[in-house]
Amino acid sequence: MKVLCLLAMRGGSKGVKHKNFINLNNKPLFLYTLEQAKKSNLFTHIVVSSDSNQILKKISKYDVDLLIKRNKNLALDNSPKINVIKDALKKSEKYFEITYDYIFDLDVTSPLRKITDIQKAFKKIKYSTNALNLVSVCKADKNPYFNMIEKNKGKVNISKKLNNNIHYRQKAPQVYEMNASIYIWRRKALLSKIKLINNRTIVYIMPRSRSMDIDDSFDLKLVRFLIK
């Protein structure tokens, strides 16, 4: 079983400047994810993809199997991350002369996951005969059937209507939000044209306490507090 792990780190972060290397409890942010990946003992190779020479130079001081310089067209604000992952897969297979069975994308801005989250997520897709890919999620704080609204032509309505009115949240259908922590693909699925969420996607549910993704300064403050 050959398994590739990708850590994708783009330069020029908008929400938090240089967030991949922000110090959290005397450790740079990216190192939490790198250490989790290594300690999981799942991966044939761990690679880093970045458009930034500065990032790649800093990462070179750590034990990473391959550093991939990302093309400019894969580092734009509107560049789909799925193309970055495909690019890393192809370059890794060419470099190591290997064909992988599974590909992980672990987001370095989600440092609160546990090693066991990585291991259990892999076990779930590995033993699911029908699944093409897996995404990690947590229970959503807001619910489109109950307390999320949309404005359309000047009118405000609940986002998703049901035949019966729902008067308290517990009666609404359970919904989940992707927490940007763990993504796993079977190789054939990643290289096909299927969407990230398709009829053969499965989920790994994580608690909200381990589902923080650092997008802005407020997220960073919360993660600092939780890590301490």
ROFI-269032 format. One record per residue (C-alpha): x, y, z. Coordinates in steps of 0.5 Angstrom, whole numbers, plus 500, padded with zeros to 3 digits. Each point is the difference from the previous one (the first is absolute). Layout:
BEGIN
<pt <X, Y, Z>>
...
//
This chain:
BEGIN
<pt <500, 500, 500>>
<pt <503, 506, 498>>
<pt <498, 507, 503>>
<pt <502, 507, 498>>
<pt <499, 506, 505>>
<pt <500, 507, 497>>
<pt <501, 506, 504>>
<pt <498, 506, 496>>
<pt <503, 507, 502>>
<pt <498, 506, 496>>
<pt <504, 506, 501>>
<pt <496, 507, 500>>
<pt <495, 498, 505>>
<pt <495, 506, 500>>
<pt <496, 498, 507>>
<pt <506, 500, 505>>
<pt <507, 502, 497>>
<pt <505, 494, 499>>
<pt <495, 495, 504>>
<pt <504, 494, 499>>
<pt <506, 502, 504>>
<pt <496, 504, 506>>
<pt <503, 497, 507>>
<pt <495, 497, 504>>
<pt <502, 497, 506>>
<pt <507, 501, 498>>
<pt <499, 496, 494>>
<pt <499, 502, 493>>
<pt <493, 499, 497>>
<pt <501, 495, 495>>
<pt <505, 496, 504>>
<pt <493, 497, 504>>
<pt <498, 497, 494>>
<pt <506, 497, 497>>
<pt <502, 497, 507>>
<pt <493, 497, 500>>
<pt <501, 497, 493>>
<pt <506, 497, 502>>
<pt <498, 497, 507>>
<pt <494, 497, 496>>
<pt <505, 495, 497>>
<pt <495, 500, 494>>
<pt <504, 503, 494>>
<pt <505, 497, 495>>
<pt <502, 508, 499>>
<pt <498, 507, 502>>
<pt <501, 505, 496>>
<pt <499, 508, 500>>
<pt <497, 504, 494>>
<pt <501, 508, 500>>
<pt <501, 505, 495>>
<pt <505, 504, 505>>
<pt <507, 499, 500>>
<pt <501, 503, 507>>
<pt <495, 494, 502>>
<pt <503, 495, 497>>
<pt <507, 502, 503>>
<pt <497, 500, 507>>
<pt <497, 493, 499>>
<pt <507, 497, 497>>
<pt <502, 501, 507>>
<pt <495, 494, 502>>
<pt <500, 493, 498>>
<pt <495, 500, 494>>
<pt <501, 495, 495>>
<pt <499, 505, 494>>
<pt <499, 508, 499>>
<pt <496, 502, 494>>
<pt <500, 507, 497>>
<pt <493, 501, 498>>
<pt <499, 504, 493>>
<pt <497, 507, 500>>
<pt <493, 498, 497>>
<pt <499, 495, 506>>
<pt <501, 506, 505>>
<pt <495, 505, 498>>
<pt <494, 502, 505>>
<pt <496, 496, 496>>
<pt <504, 494, 498>>
<pt <496, 493, 502>>
<pt <504, 497, 505>>
<pt <498, 493, 497>>
<pt <505, 502, 494>>
<pt <505, 501, 505>>
<pt <499, 493, 503>>
<pt <500, 497, 493>>
<pt <507, 504, 499>>
<pt <503, 497, 506>>
<pt <498, 493, 499>>
<pt <502, 500, 492>>
<pt <507, 503, 502>>
<pt <501, 496, 506>>
<pt <499, 493, 496>>
<pt <505, 503, 495>>
<pt <505, 501, 505>>
<pt <499, 494, 504>>
<pt <498, 495, 495>>
<pt <494, 498, 503>>
<pt <493, 499, 500>>
<pt <496, 502, 506>>
<pt <493, 497, 502>>
<pt <498, 506, 504>>
<pt <501, 507, 501>>
<pt <499, 504, 506>>
<pt <500, 508, 500>>
<pt <501, 502, 508>>
<pt <499, 508, 500>>
<pt <505, 503, 505>>
<pt <496, 505, 502>>
<pt <496, 495, 504>>
<pt <505, 498, 505>>
<pt <495, 498, 506>>
<pt <498, 493, 496>>
<pt <503, 494, 504>>
<pt <505, 494, 497>>
<pt <494, 495, 501>>
<pt <495, 505, 496>>
<pt <505, 499, 494>>
<pt <501, 492, 501>>
<pt <492, 499, 501>>
<pt <498, 504, 494>>
<pt <505, 496, 496>>
<pt <497, 493, 503>>
<pt <493, 503, 498>>
<pt <501, 501, 493>>
<pt <505, 494, 499>>
<pt <495, 495, 503>>
<pt <494, 504, 496>>
<pt <499, 496, 493>>
<pt <496, 505, 497>>
<pt <503, 507, 502>>
<pt <505, 504, 495>>
<pt <502, 505, 505>>
<pt <499, 502, 507>>
<pt <499, 507, 503>>
<pt <501, 502, 508>>
<pt <494, 504, 503>>
<pt <497, 502, 506>>
<pt <492, 501, 502>>
<pt <498, 507, 498>>
<pt <499, 506, 505>>
<pt <495, 503, 495>>
<pt <494, 496, 496>>
<pt <497, 502, 493>>
<pt <494, 496, 502>>
<pt <499, 505, 507>>
<pt <504, 506, 501>>
<pt <504, 502, 493>>
<pt <496, 504, 496>>
<pt <501, 503, 492>>
<pt <498, 506, 497>>
<pt <497, 500, 493>>
<pt <497, 505, 496>>
<pt <499, 504, 507>>
<pt <497, 495, 504>>
<pt <503, 496, 506>>
<pt <499, 492, 500>>
<pt <502, 494, 504>>
<pt <506, 497, 495>>
<pt <497, 493, 500>>
<pt <492, 499, 501>>
<pt <497, 494, 502>>
<pt <493, 498, 499>>
<pt <499, 501, 508>>
<pt <502, 506, 504>>
<pt <506, 499, 505>>
<pt <499, 504, 506>>
<pt <506, 498, 504>>
<pt <507, 498, 497>>
<pt <500, 492, 503>>
<pt <495, 499, 495>>
<pt <503, 502, 494>>
<pt <504, 495, 496>>
<pt <508, 499, 502>>
<pt <504, 504, 495>>
<pt <508, 500, 500>>
<pt <505, 505, 498>>
<pt <507, 498, 497>>
<pt <505, 502, 505>>
<pt <506, 500, 495>>
<pt <504, 495, 504>>
<pt <501, 494, 496>>
<pt <498, 498, 493>>
<pt <502, 493, 497>>
<pt <499, 498, 493>>
<pt <501, 493, 497>>
<pt <505, 501, 494>>
<pt <495, 499, 495>>
<pt <495, 505, 503>>
<pt <505, 505, 500>>
<pt <502, 500, 493>>
<pt <493, 500, 498>>
<pt <495, 505, 499>>
<pt <495, 499, 505>>
<pt <499, 506, 505>>
<pt <502, 500, 507>>
<pt <493, 498, 503>>
<pt <497, 495, 496>>
<pt <496, 494, 501>>
<pt <506, 495, 502>>
<pt <503, 505, 505>>
<pt <500, 498, 507>>
<pt <501, 504, 507>>
<pt <504, 500, 506>>
<pt <497, 504, 506>>
<pt <504, 504, 504>>
<pt <498, 504, 506>>
<pt <500, 507, 500>>
<pt <506, 501, 505>>
<pt <504, 497, 495>>
<pt <497, 503, 494>>
<pt <503, 507, 500>>
<pt <503, 503, 493>>
<pt <504, 506, 500>>
<pt <497, 505, 495>>
<pt <501, 506, 504>>
<pt <503, 504, 506>>
<pt <494, 498, 504>>
<pt <501, 492, 498>>
<pt <507, 501, 502>>
<pt <498, 503, 507>>
<pt <495, 494, 502>>
<pt <506, 495, 497>>
<pt <505, 503, 505>>
<pt <495, 499, 506>>
<pt <498, 493, 498>>
<pt <508, 498, 499>>
<pt <502, 503, 507>>
//
